[in-house]
Structures are given as C-alpha cells and as structure tokens.
Amino acid sequence: MQRAAARHFSMLRGFHLADFFTLGNAACGVGAVFFAMLYMSTQLAFHFYAAAALAPAAFIFDVLDGRIARARHQHSALGRELDSLSDVISFGVAPAALAFAAGMQGGWDVAALIFFVCCGVSRLARYNVTAETLAAGSDKVAYFEGTPIPTSVLLTGVLAFAGWQGRVGETLYGGVYTIGPWDLHLMSLLFVVSGSLMVSKTLHIPKL
C-alpha cells in the first residue's frame, strides 16, 4: 500500500500548474455529460442550461492551461496528451451528449454525432503527431490544420439558445425528417459540417 501511495504522489509531482487547469477542462466536460443525462431523466431546464454553460467554462480552462504553460515554459508530452484527452470529453463527447439530450435521437442523428466525435478524436491525434513539425522549432504551433475542436462551443451555444426558446425535441430548428428507416433532425448536420472542418487538411487557421 505504501508503494502504491508513493507511486501516486510521484505522478502528482510530475504535474505542472497548467496540467491542473487542463484537468479543470476535463472536469467541466464530464459535468456537462452528467447534466445532459440528468436533463433526459428530469426534463428540468436548469440541467440543460448547466450542461451548456460548462462548455465555455471548459474553454476558459483550455485557454488558461496553454497560456500558463507558455508563460512558465513548462511544455511536456504529458501536458499535450492531457489536453487532447480533456478536449475530447469537453468539446467532443459533451456537445454530442447535449445534442442527444436536446432531441437528436434518430438513427441518422446518432450517426452524425458519432461521426462528429470520431472526427474530433482524429483531429487531436493528428495534431499530437504533427505538432513539432508545425511548430517549426518554436514553442508554439504556427497554425491549425482544420478547425480546432474547441470551436464546438458554438454548437453548444446554438443548442443553449434553442433550449431557451423551447425549441428542443421535435421542435428543433429545421425540423425532423424520416429518411429510410431512421429519423434525421436537420440540426444534426451542423455536427457533420463541424466534424468535416476539423479533419480538413486544406484549411489552415493561424494560432493566436
């Protein structure tokens, strides 16, 4: 038991200040998923808004961890992996969970949401293996290939606005259509577009 505790504290000593902000990002994402699930069981608007509100909170943590790491010159492979894993939760899984809770539950909707999350995972994996090349010897990547996954906060914002207007379920913007055996909410196509932009290799966005 003492050895296990020693390994635990050894791991914590390997963390930098920025890494704890990264974990704050992950915590917001997990909280958003839980609130989305709560909304499905309770239908309380507070739970829906709480899930949506945790997206910008996660974004703030995501911005701060990068700035702290650069200011303290504490970049590490561990920090990069933590950042990617946290982003998958907060800006991939959490928006998809909120969309599902909002009513995108048709077969085509689910396929679109799965596509979105898979694109986010692929985009982050590609970034991790190309970051050093894109940085060109500096401590900062010059540009992103494809849109960064945190841009999904815009999708969460659209869902929050829809919830505020009572446009969830069958009344989601664009309506719902039956195509073959499954239903499709047109709003789910926003997730397809977002995912496609994330994995684009021709779209270069300067990193501020």
Backbone as numpy.savetxt, mean C-alpha at the origin, in Angstrom:
# Nx Ny Nz CAx CAy CAz Cx Cy Cz
15.89 -20.21 26.85 15.05 -19.00 26.85 15.92 -17.74 26.85
17.02 -17.80 27.61 17.92 -16.66 27.66 18.55 -16.41 26.29
18.87 -17.51 25.58 19.45 -17.35 24.24 18.45 -16.70 23.29
17.16 -17.11 23.41 16.13 -16.52 22.55 15.98 -15.03 22.83
16.00 -14.68 24.12 15.90 -13.26 24.49 17.09 -12.48 23.97
18.28 -13.11 24.04 19.49 -12.43 23.56 19.41 -12.19 22.06
18.90 -13.20 21.31 18.75 -13.01 19.87 17.74 -11.92 19.56
16.66 -11.84 20.39 15.63 -10.82 20.19 16.22 -9.43 20.35
16.97 -9.21 21.42 17.54 -7.89 21.66 18.64 -7.58 20.66
19.33 -8.62 20.18 20.35 -8.40 19.16 19.71 -7.89 17.87
18.54 -8.44 17.53 17.84 -7.98 16.34 17.41 -6.53 16.50
16.89 -6.18 17.68 16.45 -4.81 17.92 17.62 -3.83 17.82
18.81 -4.25 18.26 19.98 -3.36 18.17 20.35 -3.09 16.72
19.95 -4.01 15.84 20.23 -3.82 14.42 19.29 -2.84 13.75
18.24 -2.42 14.44 17.28 -1.47 13.89 17.80 -0.05 14.07
17.52 0.79 13.05 17.81 2.22 13.15 16.51 2.96 13.45
16.64 4.24 13.77 15.45 5.04 14.08 14.46 5.02 12.94
14.94 5.14 11.70 14.05 5.15 10.54 13.25 3.86 10.44
13.83 2.74 10.88 13.15 1.45 10.78 11.89 1.40 11.64
11.91 2.09 12.76 10.73 2.11 13.63 9.61 2.93 12.99
9.97 3.95 12.23 8.95 4.69 11.47 8.39 3.81 10.36
9.24 2.99 9.77 8.78 2.04 8.75 7.77 1.07 9.36
8.05 0.59 10.57 7.12 -0.31 11.24 5.81 0.41 11.58
5.89 1.72 11.80 4.67 2.51 12.01 3.81 2.49 10.76
4.46 2.54 9.59 3.78 2.41 8.32 3.05 1.07 8.25
3.75 -0.01 8.58 3.16 -1.35 8.54 1.98 -1.46 9.51
2.15 -0.88 10.70 1.08 -0.94 11.70 -0.19 -0.25 11.19
-0.02 0.87 10.51 -1.18 1.57 9.94 -1.87 0.69 8.90
-1.07 0.01 8.08 -1.66 -0.85 7.06 -2.45 -2.00 7.65
-1.88 -2.65 8.67 -2.59 -3.75 9.32 -3.86 -3.24 9.98
-3.76 -2.08 10.63 -4.95 -1.49 11.24 -6.03 -1.20 10.23
-5.64 -0.73 9.05 -6.61 -0.44 7.99 -7.33 -1.71 7.54
-6.59 -2.81 7.43 -7.21 -4.09 7.05 -8.22 -4.52 8.12
-7.83 -4.40 9.37 -8.73 -4.79 10.46 -10.00 -3.93 10.47
-9.84 -2.62 10.26 -11.02 -1.75 10.25 -11.92 -2.06 9.06
-11.33 -2.42 7.92 -12.13 -2.80 6.76 -12.95 -4.05 7.06
-12.34 -5.00 7.75 -13.06 -6.21 8.13 -14.15 -5.90 9.14
-13.84 -5.01 10.08 -14.86 -4.61 11.06 -16.05 -3.96 10.38
-15.77 -3.12 9.38 -16.86 -2.46 8.66 -17.78 -3.48 8.01
-17.22 -4.54 7.46 -18.04 -5.55 6.81 -18.97 -6.26 7.79
-18.55 -6.36 9.05 -19.39 -7.05 10.03 -20.33 -6.11 10.77
-19.94 -4.82 10.89 -20.76 -3.89 11.66 -21.53 -2.89 10.81
-20.99 -2.59 9.60 -21.54 -1.56 8.71 -21.55 -0.18 9.37
-20.67 0.01 10.34 -20.52 1.32 10.97 -19.60 2.19 10.12
-20.07 3.38 9.77 -19.29 4.26 8.91 -17.94 4.61 9.53
-17.89 4.69 10.86 -16.63 5.02 11.54 -15.53 4.05 11.17
-15.86 2.77 11.10 -14.85 1.77 10.77 -14.34 1.95 9.34
-15.22 2.32 8.44 -14.83 2.55 7.05 -13.90 3.76 6.96
-14.28 4.84 7.63 -13.47 6.06 7.59 -12.12 5.84 8.28
-12.11 5.05 9.36 -10.86 4.78 10.07 -9.90 4.02 9.18
-10.43 3.04 8.44 -9.58 2.29 7.51 -9.00 3.21 6.45
-9.82 4.12 5.94 -9.34 5.05 4.91 -8.34 6.05 5.49
-8.58 6.51 6.71 -7.71 7.52 7.32 -6.32 6.99 7.62
-6.19 5.69 7.81 -4.88 5.12 8.11 -3.97 5.10 6.89
-4.53 5.29 5.69 -3.69 5.34 4.48 -2.79 6.58 4.47
-3.33 7.79 4.67 -2.42 8.95 4.73 -1.49 8.89 5.93
-1.94 8.28 7.03 -1.05 8.13 8.19 0.14 7.25 7.82
-0.12 6.15 7.10 0.95 5.27 6.64 1.88 6.02 5.69
1.30 6.86 4.84 2.09 7.64 3.89 3.05 8.58 4.61
2.57 9.20 5.68 3.42 10.10 6.46 4.60 9.33 7.05
4.33 8.17 7.63 5.41 7.34 8.17 6.39 6.95 7.06
5.85 6.66 5.88 6.69 6.23 4.76 7.62 7.37 4.32
7.11 8.57 4.30 7.94 9.73 3.93 8.99 10.00 4.99
8.58 9.94 6.26 9.49 10.26 7.35 10.63 9.26 7.46
10.34 7.97 7.24 11.43 7.00 7.41 12.54 7.23 6.39
12.17 7.60 5.16 13.19 7.88 4.16 13.99 9.12 4.49
13.32 10.15 4.94 14.03 11.40 5.26 14.95 11.22 6.47
14.48 10.45 7.46 15.31 10.21 8.64 16.53 9.39 8.27
16.33 8.37 7.43 17.45 7.53 7.01 18.50 8.34 6.27
18.05 9.25 5.38 19.01 10.07 4.63 19.71 11.08 5.54
18.95 11.67 6.46 19.53 12.67 7.35 20.58 12.05 8.28
20.34 10.81 8.70 21.25 10.14 9.63 22.25 9.21 8.91
22.15 9.16 7.57 23.04 8.32 6.77 23.01 6.87 7.29
21.81 6.37 7.44 21.64 5.02 8.00 20.87 4.11 7.04
21.23 4.12 5.77 20.61 3.22 4.81 21.11 1.80 5.05
20.24 0.83 4.89 20.63 -0.56 5.07 19.73 -1.45 4.24
20.23 -2.67 3.96 19.41 -3.65 3.24 18.18 -4.01 4.05
18.35 -4.09 5.38 17.22 -4.40 6.26 16.14 -3.33 6.14
16.57 -2.07 6.16 15.61 -0.97 6.07 14.86 -0.98 4.76
15.56 -1.31 3.66 14.92 -1.35 2.35 13.88 -2.47 2.29
14.22 -3.63 2.85 13.26 -4.74 2.85 12.06 -4.44 3.75
12.32 -3.84 4.90 11.22 -3.45 5.79 10.28 -2.48 5.10
10.86 -1.54 4.38 10.05 -0.53 3.69 9.15 -1.18 2.65
9.71 -2.10 1.87 8.92 -2.76 0.83 7.81 -3.61 1.42
8.12 -4.38 2.45 7.11 -5.23 3.07 5.99 -4.39 3.69
6.37 -3.28 4.30 5.37 -2.39 4.90 4.49 -1.77 3.82
5.12 -1.36 2.71 4.35 -0.75 1.62 3.36 -1.72 1.00
3.74 -2.99 0.90 2.82 -3.99 0.36 1.54 -4.05 1.21
1.72 -3.98 2.52 0.55 -4.04 3.41 -0.28 -2.76 3.31
0.40 -1.62 3.50 -0.33 -0.34 3.63 -0.89 0.19 2.32
-0.15 -0.03 1.22 -0.56 0.56 -0.05 -0.96 -0.47 -1.10
-0.92 -1.74 -0.71 -1.37 -2.80 -1.60 -2.56 -3.54 -1.02
-2.31 -4.29 0.05 -3.37 -5.11 0.65 -4.47 -4.25 1.27
-4.09 -3.20 2.02 -5.10 -2.38 2.71 -6.07 -1.69 1.74
-5.61 -1.03 0.67 -6.58 -0.45 -0.27 -7.48 -1.50 -0.92
-6.91 -2.66 -1.23 -7.73 -3.73 -1.82 -8.78 -4.21 -0.83
-8.41 -4.33 0.45 -9.36 -4.75 1.47 -10.48 -3.73 1.63
-10.12 -2.44 1.58 -11.13 -1.39 1.72 -12.07 -1.40 0.51
-11.51 -1.62 -0.68 -12.35 -1.69 -1.88 -13.32 -2.86 -1.79
-12.84 -3.98 -1.30 -13.70 -5.16 -1.14 -14.82 -4.86 -0.14
-14.44 -4.20 0.97 -15.44 -3.85 1.99 -16.45 -2.84 1.44
-16.00 -1.99 0.50 -16.88 -0.97 -0.08 -17.90 -1.57 -1.04
-17.69 -2.83 -1.43 -18.67 -3.48 -2.30 -18.11 -4.12 -3.54
-16.80 -3.98 -3.79 -16.21 -4.60 -4.98 -15.96 -6.07 -4.69
-17.04 -6.84 -4.71 -16.98 -8.24 -4.31 -17.37 -9.20 -5.44
-17.61 -8.67 -6.63 -17.89 -9.53 -7.76 -16.63 -10.27 -8.20
-16.81 -11.31 -8.99 -15.66 -12.09 -9.43 -14.63 -11.28 -10.18
-15.09 -10.40 -11.10 -14.16 -9.55 -11.84 -13.52 -8.51 -10.93
-14.27 -8.05 -9.95 -13.71 -7.09 -8.98 -12.55 -7.73 -8.22
-12.77 -8.95 -7.74 -11.74 -9.64 -6.97 -10.51 -9.88 -7.84
-10.73 -10.26 -9.09 -9.60 -10.45 -10.00 -8.82 -9.16 -10.17
-9.53 -8.03 -10.29 -8.88 -6.72 -10.44 -8.07 -6.36 -9.20
-8.61 -6.63 -8.03 -7.92 -6.31 -6.79 -6.69 -7.19 -6.59
-6.81 -8.47 -6.95 -5.66 -9.36 -6.86 -4.57 -8.90 -7.83
-4.97 -8.52 -9.04 -4.02 -8.00 -10.03 -3.29 -6.78 -9.47
-4.04 -5.88 -8.84 -3.47 -4.66 -8.26 -2.41 -5.00 -7.22
-2.73 -5.90 -6.29 -1.77 -6.25 -5.24 -0.55 -6.93 -5.83
-0.75 -7.83 -6.79 0.38 -8.53 -7.42 1.28 -7.55 -8.16
0.70 -6.54 -8.79 1.50 -5.51 -9.45 2.32 -4.74 -8.43
1.71 -4.43 -7.29 2.44 -3.73 -6.24 3.62 -4.53 -5.72
3.41 -5.83 -5.50 4.48 -6.70 -5.04 5.60 -6.75 -6.09
5.22 -6.90 -7.35 6.20 -6.99 -8.43 6.99 -5.69 -8.57
6.28 -4.57 -8.42 6.94 -3.27 -8.57 7.98 -3.05 -7.47
7.64 -3.44 -6.24 8.57 -3.27 -5.13 9.76 -4.22 -5.25
9.51 -5.45 -5.70 10.61 -6.40 -5.89 11.58 -5.88 -6.95
11.03 -5.35 -8.04 11.88 -4.80 -9.10 12.69 -3.62 -8.59
12.05 -2.77 -7.79 12.75 -1.62 -7.25 13.93 -2.07 -6.38
13.71 -3.08 -5.55 14.76 -3.53 -4.64 15.99 -4.06 -5.38
15.77 -4.71 -6.51 16.91 -5.30 -7.22 17.55 -4.31 -8.19
16.88 -3.19 -8.45 17.45 -2.20 -9.39 17.81 -0.89 -8.71
17.57 -0.78 -7.40 17.78 0.49 -6.70 19.21 0.99 -6.82
20.18 0.11 -6.65 21.57 0.54 -6.71 21.94 1.06 -8.10
21.42 0.40 -9.11 21.70 0.85 -10.49 21.05 2.20 -10.75
19.79 2.35 -10.31 19.09 3.61 -10.54 19.70 4.76 -9.74
20.32 4.44 -8.59 20.93 5.49 -7.77 22.20 6.02 -8.41
22.84 5.23 -9.28 24.04 5.67 -10.01 25.12 6.20 -9.08
25.37 5.47 -7.98 26.45 5.83 -7.07 26.08 6.80 -5.97
24.91 7.42 -6.02 24.49 8.34 -4.96 23.72 7.55 -3.91
23.28 8.25 -2.86 22.52 7.57 -1.81 21.02 7.68 -2.02
20.62 8.13 -3.21 19.21 8.33 -3.49 18.91 7.96 -4.93
17.81 7.24 -5.14 17.39 6.87 -6.48 16.93 8.12 -7.23
17.38 8.27 -8.48 17.06 9.47 -9.24 15.62 9.50 -9.72
15.08 8.34 -10.08 13.71 8.29 -10.57 13.10 6.91 -10.32
11.78 6.86 -10.37 11.05 5.61 -10.23 10.69 5.08 -11.62
10.80 3.77 -11.81 10.24 3.12 -12.99 8.82 2.71 -12.64
7.84 3.35 -13.26 6.45 3.11 -12.89 6.07 3.95 -11.69
4.80 4.06 -11.44 4.34 4.88 -10.31 4.66 4.19 -8.99
5.09 4.92 -7.98 5.35 4.33 -6.66 4.05 3.79 -6.07
4.14 2.70 -5.32 2.94 2.08 -4.75 2.21 3.00 -3.78
2.87 3.94 -3.06 2.10 4.83 -2.18 1.09 5.72 -2.90
1.17 5.81 -4.25 0.17 6.60 -4.96 -1.23 6.00 -4.80
-1.32 4.78 -4.27 -2.63 4.17 -4.05 -3.44 4.91 -2.98
-2.80 5.85 -2.26 -3.58 6.65 -1.31 -4.65 7.44 -2.04
-4.44 7.71 -3.33 -5.45 8.40 -4.13 -6.69 7.52 -4.29
-6.48 6.23 -4.49 -7.61 5.30 -4.58 -8.36 5.25 -3.27
-7.61 5.22 -2.17 -8.24 5.21 -0.86 -9.04 6.48 -0.64
-8.52 7.61 -1.13 -9.24 8.87 -1.02 -10.55 8.84 -1.79
-10.53 8.26 -2.98 -11.76 8.13 -3.78 -12.77 7.26 -3.04
-12.31 6.17 -2.44 -13.21 5.29 -1.69 -13.79 6.01 -0.47
-12.95 6.80 0.21 -13.43 7.54 1.37 -14.51 8.54 0.97
-14.29 9.22 -0.16 -15.28 10.18 -0.64 -16.57 9.47 -1.03
-16.44 8.30 -1.65 -17.63 7.52 -2.01 -18.39 7.12 -0.75
-17.65 6.70 0.28 -18.30 6.33 1.53 -19.00 7.51 2.17
-18.38 8.69 2.10 -18.97 9.91 2.68 -20.28 10.26 1.98
-20.34 9.97 0.67 -21.55 10.25 -0.08 -22.56 9.10 -0.02
-22.22 8.05 0.69 -23.11 6.90 0.76 -23.11 6.08 -0.51
-22.07 6.24 -1.35 -22.00 5.52 -2.62 -21.13 4.27 -2.47
-21.60 3.33 -1.68 -20.91 2.06 -1.53 -21.86 0.93 -1.87
-21.31 -0.26 -2.03 -22.15 -1.39 -2.41 -22.61 -1.27 -3.85
-23.89 -1.48 -4.08 -24.42 -1.42 -5.44 -24.44 -0.01 -6.02
-24.25 1.00 -5.17 -24.31 2.39 -5.64 -22.92 2.99 -5.87
-21.90 2.17 -5.90 -20.57 2.68 -6.20 -20.56 3.40 -7.54
-19.70 4.40 -7.67 -19.61 5.16 -8.91 -19.42 4.22 -10.11
-20.13 4.49 -11.17 -19.99 3.70 -12.38 -20.92 2.51 -12.47
-21.49 2.12 -11.34 -22.44 1.02 -11.34 -21.77 -0.35 -11.40
-22.62 -1.37 -11.49 -22.15 -2.75 -11.53 -22.77 -3.44 -12.75
-21.97 -4.27 -13.41 -22.42 -4.97 -14.61 -22.09 -6.45 -14.49
-22.98 -7.27 -15.01 -22.74 -8.71 -15.03 -22.13 -9.07 -16.38
-20.92 -9.58 -16.33 -20.21 -9.98 -17.55 -19.90 -11.47 -17.42
-20.57 -12.27 -18.21 -20.41 -13.71 -18.07 -20.94 -14.17 -16.73
-20.16 -14.96 -16.01 -20.64 -15.49 -14.72 -20.45 -14.55 -13.54
-19.71 -13.44 -13.74 -19.32 -12.60 -12.62 -19.78 -11.16 -12.78
-19.79 -10.45 -11.64 -20.12 -9.02 -11.63 -18.85 -8.18 -11.67
-18.99 -7.00 -12.25 -17.88 -6.05 -12.32 -18.38 -4.67 -11.96
-17.78 -4.06 -10.92 -17.99 -2.65 -10.62 -16.96 -1.86 -11.42
-17.40 -0.86 -12.16 -16.46 -0.11 -12.99 -15.34 0.52 -12.17
-15.62 0.81 -10.90 -14.58 1.41 -10.07 -13.38 0.49 -9.89
-13.60 -0.81 -9.99 -12.47 -1.73 -9.81 -11.44 -1.57 -10.92
-11.86 -0.99 -12.06 -10.91 -0.77 -13.14 -9.86 0.27 -12.77
-10.19 1.14 -11.80 -9.18 2.09 -11.31 -7.99 1.35 -10.72
-8.26 0.22 -10.07 -7.18 -0.58 -9.48 -6.36 -1.27 -10.57
-7.03 -1.66 -11.66 -6.30 -2.25 -12.79 -5.37 -1.21 -13.40
-5.86 0.01 -13.59 -5.04 1.07 -14.16 -3.86 1.39 -13.23
-4.14 1.50 -11.93 -3.08 1.81 -10.97 -2.01 0.72 -10.97
-2.43 -0.54 -10.95 -1.47 -1.63 -10.97 -0.64 -1.63 -12.25
-1.28 -1.37 -13.37 -0.56 -1.35 -14.65 0.48 -0.24 -14.69
0.14 0.92 -14.14 1.09 2.03 -14.10 2.28 1.72 -13.19
2.04 0.96 -12.13 3.12 0.63 -11.21 4.18 -0.24 -11.86
3.77 -1.16 -12.72 4.73 -2.09 -13.31 5.26 -1.59 -14.66
4.84 -0.42 -15.08 5.33 0.13 -16.35 6.84 0.40 -16.26
7.57 0.02 -17.29 9.01 0.29 -17.34 9.32 1.51 -18.19
8.34 1.99 -18.91 8.55 3.16 -19.78 8.23 4.47 -19.07
7.50 4.37 -17.96 7.11 5.57 -17.22 8.17 5.86 -16.16
8.90 6.96 -16.32 9.94 7.37 -15.38 9.46 8.61 -14.61
9.43 8.49 -13.30 8.96 9.59 -12.45 10.11 10.04 -11.55
10.54 11.29 -11.65 11.64 11.77 -10.79 11.30 11.61 -9.32
12.28 11.17 -8.55 12.08 11.03 -7.11 12.46 12.33 -6.44
11.49 12.91 -5.71 11.73 14.22 -5.07 12.51 14.05 -3.78
